[in-house]
Amino acid sequence: MKQYSKRTALMHWVIFVLVIVAFYFGHELDESKDAAAKLSMYPVHFLIGNLVLLLTFLRIYFRKKDGEPAPANANPLLNKVASLTHVLTNLTVMAVVVTGMITAATSGVVEALKAGDPALIPDFHKVDAKEVHELFIGIMLLLVVFHVAAALYHQFVVKDNLLRRIMIKRFED
């Protein structure tokens, strides 16, 4: 097996796009002064986060069920680093979503949504769970940058076509 299965690859890229969209909405929620706009953005942000969590679990399941390509590096230490990076990225993505759920549940924002009242939106600077959520977002971003940098290094410096492994398109070589 030289590539991840189509469904594993598809979920990888869908999750990547959804994380970017969730990050965008989260940033807009932090920066917006328009309470009514915030009230309409929270459900979208929550839905995307929940979808990311579900798809992450499915991707892990399919990766185990469908198998995965052999390790990419000749150096066993580098293979361990790659494996650890994948595990930590998955765990951190899950932690971002779970801490987001905890933030929503403990902040009072759910009550604001139920009432449809923007005046009830809490001051998230006073919500401890939000700090933990942001911490995991930072860790996730660092891991993603490391992951992308390693993939690009393989693709353009080592020139081993590593990116083909996670492409949806099937290659014959």
N, C-alpha and C positions, 0 to 999 in steps of 0.2 A: 504494500500500500504506500503510494507516494503522496497522496493527498488526503486531507480530511474529507469525510463524506459531504455530499452536497448540502444536506440539512444542517450539519454542524457548521459548515462554512457560511451558509446563509444566515444562521442565527448569530454567528460571530459578527457579521457586518451589520445586521439589523440592530443588535445590541449596541454596537459602536455608534450608530446613527442616533438611536434613542437616548443614549447617555449624553450625547452632544445636545440634543433637543432639551432634555431634562435640565442640563446645566444652564442652557440659555434661559429657560423659564425660571429657574432658581435665581439666576442673576437678575432677571427682570423683576422678580418678586422682591428681591433685596433693594433694588434701586428705585422702584416706582414709588411715587408719592400719591398716586391715584388709588385710593382704597377700593373703589368700585372695580377698577381694572384688576387689582390684586385678587379680589373675591372671585373673579371669573378665571383667573390663571391658576389658582390653587388646585381645583379639581383636575385640570389638565396635567399639572406637574405631578400630582399624586397618581393619576392613572398611568402616566409614562413610567414612573418609578415602579409601580406594581408590575407592569408589563416587563420591565427590565428584569425584575426578580424572577418572575415566572420563566422567561426565556433563558435566563442564566441557568436555572435548574434543569430545564429541558436540554440545553446545550451540553451540560455536563453529563446528563443521562445518555444522550445520543453519542457523545464522544466515547463513553465507556462501551455502549452497545455496538457502535459501528467500528470501533477501533481508531487508531491514530497512526500516522506515519512513524517510521523509526526516528530516533533522535537525530537532530540535524548536525550536531558537532562531533568531530572525532575525539575531542577532549571530554572525558566523563564529567569533569568539574563544571564545564560550561553547560553540559546537558542538565546537571543538577540545578544550576542557576536558572536555566530556562524553565524547568519544571516548577521550581519554587516560585518563580515570577508568575507563572500561570495560576498556580494555586492561590497565591497571595492576591492576585488581581481578582479572581473569582470571589474570594472571601471578602475583599474590600468592597467590591460592587454590592454584595449582599449586605454588608454592614452599612453602606451608605443608604440603601433602601430601608433597612430595618430601623436605623436611627432616624430616618425621615418619618417613618410611621410613628415612632415614639414621640418625636417632636410634634407631629400633628395631634397625637392623642393627648399630650400633656400641656399643650400651649393654649387651648381654647379656640383654635382656629376652626375646629370641626363645628363648634357651637355657632360661630359666626356664619359658617356656610349653611348650616341647618336653618338659621334664622334669616339668612339672606341679608344680613345687616353688616355692611362694611365697617361700621363704627365699632363692632365687636372684635375686629381683627387685633390680635395681641401684639405687643411690642416684643418681637422675637429676640431682641438683645437681652431680654430678661429671662429667656428660656434656656436652661442649662443644656437640654438635649440638643438644641440647635448648634451649640458649640461642638458637641461630639460629632454631629452630622457633618459639620464643616471640616472637622479634623479628618474624618474618613474620606471626604471629597478630596482634600489635599493629598492624602496618601494615595488614593486611587489615581489622581492625575500624575503623580510622580511615577507610579508603576506603569501607567499607560505610556508616558513619555519614554521610559526605559525600554518597554516592549517595542514600541515603534522604532526607536533608535537602533535596537538590536536587529530588528527585521530589515531595516534599511541598510545597515552595515552588511548583513548577509547578502542582500540583493545587489548592492552596488560596489562593495569593496571585495567581499569574498567571491561574489558572482556565482553563487550556488543556486540561484532561482528559488530561494526559500519561500518567497511570497506565493509561488504556485501552490504550495501546500494548503493554503487557506482560501484559495480562489474557488468561486462557485463553478466556473468553467472547468471542464475536465481536460487534462492534457495527457497525451499518449506516452511521453517519455518517461 
